[in-house]
Amino acid sequence: MARGISLLSLLVALLVAGWLLTSQHGAPSGKAAAQAVDQAQQAASGLTFQQAQVQLEQFHALNGTYSGASTAGFDVTLVRADASSYCIQAAAGGSILHLAGPNGSPAAGPC
């Protein structure tokens, strides 16, 4: 009988510990979730910009200009390009980001 009570109390303790653990990991609030999504979209855009920059730098190394380069396949738009600079932009969620290169970093707004 004592053995049955100790097993029951162990089971109850495990259930309470499991419930406490899962209740602490509840879903984030709407604002926190929206911020997390925005951060993820900006990080993805940053990677997309880096890949497009590599493509543009390779084109510049071969041709001596950014004019005429293509960013096809990178989900960015080459807005302007000349012999020494360029500007690319992409949509991230509901906003537009741009990168003025070379050696630029993503910033809010269009080119």
RACOR-V463460 format. One record per backbone hydrogen bond with DSSP energy under -0.5 kcal/mol. CO is the residue of the C=O (numbers start at 1). NH is the residue of the N-H. If there is no record, write none. Layout:
BEGIN
co/nh
CO/NH
CO/NH
END
This chain:
BEGIN
co/nh
1/5
2/6
3/7
4/8
5/9
6/10
7/11
8/12
9/13
10/14
11/15
12/16
13/17
14/18
15/19
16/20
17/21
18/22
19/23
20/24
21/25
22/25
23/26
29/33
30/34
31/35
32/36
33/37
34/38
35/39
36/40
37/41
38/42
39/43
40/44
41/45
42/46
43/47
44/48
45/49
46/50
47/51
48/52
49/53
50/54
51/55
52/56
53/57
54/58
55/59
56/60
57/61
58/62
59/63
60/64
66/69
71/74
71/76
77/79
77/89
80/87
82/66
85/82
86/101
87/79
87/80
88/99
89/77
90/97
92/95
95/92
96/109
97/90
98/107
99/88
99/101
101/86
107/98
END
